[in-house]
Amino acid sequence: MPITVHLDVMLARRKIRSRELAERVGITEQNISLLKSGKVRGVRFDTLARICEVLQCQPGDLLEYRSGETPSTEEGSTDDTL
Amino acid sequence: MNHALPALPNTSPALAAVRRIAWWVRALTLLAGVVLMSLPVAFWLEPAAFAQALSAMPKPGVATLTPTTRLYAVVALLPLVAMALFGLQQLWKLFGGYAHGEVFTEVAAMRLRRLGIVLMLVCLVKPLTGAVMSIILSWHNPPGQRTLTLGLSSDDYVSLLSGAVLLAIALVMREAARLAQENAEFV
């Protein structure tokens, strides 16, 4: 995945736990965990804005683009589920 | 990526409506299932009446009934009953999922598809069952009074059409499930 998420770094810097961030942002702790590990398809702008507000940071502090890395292939396509 | 699909929110008015409908549909499905399972027994007791209902014997009283013919006729009825019970099972499970807010899922789409296929097959199996039954029930009739009856009604046409519509809706719901899954992967 060419987009790397540095949410865990920002959480450590601001000394905030994932659970607290989830409550203040209004999403589930599971989604915070998925976001930290980069296992999401995308982030909504309003979610990103709330995270930046809570962590007092910029989107660039959370997201990094690394050229040369190929996008991950589709996982868990509907044909494979159920 | 394998995110659990979120069910409809508990506060959703749509979910409340779906739950109400689901309760009634499941109650009616249960009733239909009980009636269907009693059909072979009821048929054993009143074969002529049921044969007429299946358009197998258009004229009452032309069947020569022996215990063997009754048994064969009940056996001939079983595929139709089994198919209908399978359809009711899919309906029961579909609305069971709806009651839990599981609307835009692959499983729900699959159950709709199966229902559609059952409805379309009923249109074929019901007349065939009637035809087989007419042969069985008139087998011991005097020569010249044996019958082969093939009955088609507007109900069969409606069943075929309804099945086709459900199949199309199932395809649409499959796509909806894919979009819901994709949406769930956005935070």
Interface residues (C-beta under 8 A of the other chain):
Chain A: I27 N31 I32 L34 L35 K39 V40 R41 G42 V43 R44 T47 E75 G76 T78 T81 L82
Chain B: M1 N2 H3 T105 E106 V107 M110 R174 A177 R178 Q181 E182 E185 F186 V187
